[in-house]
């Protein structure tokens, strides 16, 4: 096998970083097209009645007319399609399309609707989203991942969303990050723990050791707990509360101290500054006393 182009190995690297283990690469026979997958997909597919184990679901890269293309594809994979359909969230799906728009010059989705292959294509994203909204009126997932006459979801079906077209190698990490939910929807259930690759990247200029001793206002029980477990990137303001993955919202903590302080920190940091406090209960009472309760 000829060596895959660097851009492909960079995509594999980026997906591996998100997965927390090595992603695998599958070249499409006789074509310069590459699927980037999780090996776990092969186990899901083996449970398939069709016994197909070519697991063509995941990211697909190819180069056409000197232009880089990255697609998210589900092809002839009943089991994977049923997982994807179950996890699918239309609003999140739309947000992925909006958040990745800057990496492509055209929007495109191929899918099967009422048994027929269709393609929505539009340069203008509003026009593209309007067409998707039309399908959503009757239920997007229900229409696009409909069962066939034999009651099987996804046979002979291709779902292919263009994520990026005409992008550069330097954009890969951002593209994978912003489209990652699609990949997670390929699992039987959404993984609870997502490795936070982008926060870890933001912290790469900070020495990788537990920073617990720099936090102000720590309660006695935490001060008396010694470090244990691996060093992890931790958010000051949690991701679920709108905290970013940028350096100013991150610190390194060991697993033990990460657990004890999760959601209880406030402040910010830079490369040479660190102003992070533990929010103790007394502070909360003070805040409650000065502001009307909503
Ligand atoms: Zn620690």
Boltz pocket constraint, residues with backbone or C-beta under 6 A from the ligand:
constraints:
  - pocket:
      binder: B
      contacts: [[A, 210], [A, 211], [A, 212], [A, 225], [A, 226], [A, 227], [A, 228], [A, 253], [A, 254], [A, 255], [A, 256], [A, 257]]
      max_distance: 6.0
